[in-house]
Amino acid sequence: MAAEDKLGRDTVVLDLRELVDSFDALVVASGRNDRQVRAIAEEVERLVEIALDLKPLRVEGFAGAEWIALDYGDVIVHVFDEAAREYYDLEHLWNAAPAFRPAAIA
């Protein structure tokens, strides 16, 4: 997974298909600092484009890099620094959604 390729932490996929109509899933990952958050988001963009020939419809947050959101329509990817992830706590906000934690590839 792209986040793990850049040493991202605690990646989780929240399946929201039964909860909202506007998108299917949220992917949430963390980096330790702004440089790592940017690197994770850039790697997600690169690998999604290679695998699916898809670019995000919208990208927010690269300037400050404490929270970068990549909107792919049906899937939204959030890459946080650890403090912002704890503060916004999307997993708690969407706690009714099934959560999947991809296994790290060794």
Backbone hydrogen bonds, N-H to C=O, Kabsch-Sander energy under -0.5 kcal/mol:
donor,donor_aa,acceptor,acceptor_aa,energy
5,D,1,M,-1.8
6,K,2,A,-1.0
6,K,3,A,-0.8
7,L,4,E,-1.9
8,G,3,A,-3.4
9,R,30,S,-2.8
12,V,28,V,-2.5
13,V,100,F,-3.0
14,L,12,V,-0.5
14,L,26,L,-3.3
15,D,13,V,-0.6
15,D,98,P,-2.7
16,L,14,L,-0.8
16,L,24,D,-2.9
17,R,24,D,-0.7
19,L,16,L,-1.6
20,V,16,L,-2.3
24,D,74,D,-2.6
25,A,74,D,-1.9
26,L,14,L,-1.9
27,V,76,I,-2.7
28,V,12,V,-3.0
29,A,78,H,-2.2
30,S,9,R,-1.7
31,G,80,F,-2.6
37,V,33,N,-2.6
38,R,34,D,-2.3
39,A,35,R,-2.3
40,I,36,Q,-2.6
41,A,37,V,-2.3
42,E,38,R,-2.8
43,E,39,A,-2.1
44,V,40,I,-2.5
45,E,41,A,-2.4
46,R,42,E,-2.5
47,L,43,E,-2.7
48,V,44,V,-2.6
49,E,45,E,-2.1
50,I,46,R,-2.2
51,A,47,L,-2.9
52,L,48,V,-2.8
53,D,49,E,-1.5
54,L,48,V,-0.7
57,L,71,D,-3.2
58,R,71,D,-1.1
60,E,69,A,-2.3
65,A,61,G,-2.6
68,I,79,V,-3.0
69,A,60,E,-2.4
70,L,77,V,-2.9
71,D,58,R,-2.9
71,D,69,A,-0.5
72,Y,70,L,-0.7
72,Y,75,V,-2.7
74,D,72,Y,-1.4
76,I,25,A,-2.3
77,V,70,L,-2.9
78,H,27,V,-3.5
79,V,68,I,-2.9
80,F,29,A,-2.6
80,F,78,H,-0.5
81,D,66,E,-2.6
82,E,31,G,-1.0
85,R,81,D,-2.4
86,E,82,E,-2.0
87,Y,83,A,-2.2
88,Y,84,A,-2.9
89,D,85,R,-2.3
92,H,89,D,-0.6
93,L,89,D,-2.0
94,W,90,L,-2.4
95,N,92,H,-1.5
97,A,94,W,-2.1
100,F,13,V,-2.5
106,A,104,A,-0.6
